Amino acid sequence: FAITGAQGVGKTTLARAIFETCRARTSVTCELLKGIGQRVKDAGHPLGSDATTATIYAFAAEHLRRERKCTAELIIQDRCLLDLLAYVRVLDVLDQAALEMLQEVALTSLASIDVIFYVPICDALRDAATGTETPAFRGRIDTAIPMIANDLGISIVPIEGPPAEQATRAFSLLACAAPELSLGPSLGLPN
């Protein structure tokens, strides 16, 4: 499964909480795919509102690379190509042919994901900036994600509330979506 949302909403915190619980309480192999932004930044590409066409392509390549190399039974993606499509829409940096190609790449990638959790910006974080994004830019990304999911026919599950509540809700939904993980009984959640 994957977690999507604007920068700074708690995607990584949620991904780590789910990963640690799955690893501790199941017998399936788990892998957390994280750090994609840092790898693109380390390659010399600007991030956030300063992202360029090269940044977009670097993110797409990194998404595909990490998916191709992962062999675990349960894969938890901190970010997915839905995030990237939101940045493309907000930044408006690709021509129509490149946008169509990226959408097809995203649809192919997203088809292999059973559940996409969407962490919207909560009221407490609405006016917060990050190192590379203003609150207004973050808000535009936050708005674009569900719009793009709807446009592409991709189902996303909003996960709101404080981090502990987010993790509990995500665990419940994950246990329902993947009963072979046997998360339900070990967490005291319904099967």
Order of alpha helices (4+ residues) and beta strands (2+ residues): beta-alpha-beta-alpha-alpha-beta-alpha-alpha-beta-alpha-beta-alpha-alpha
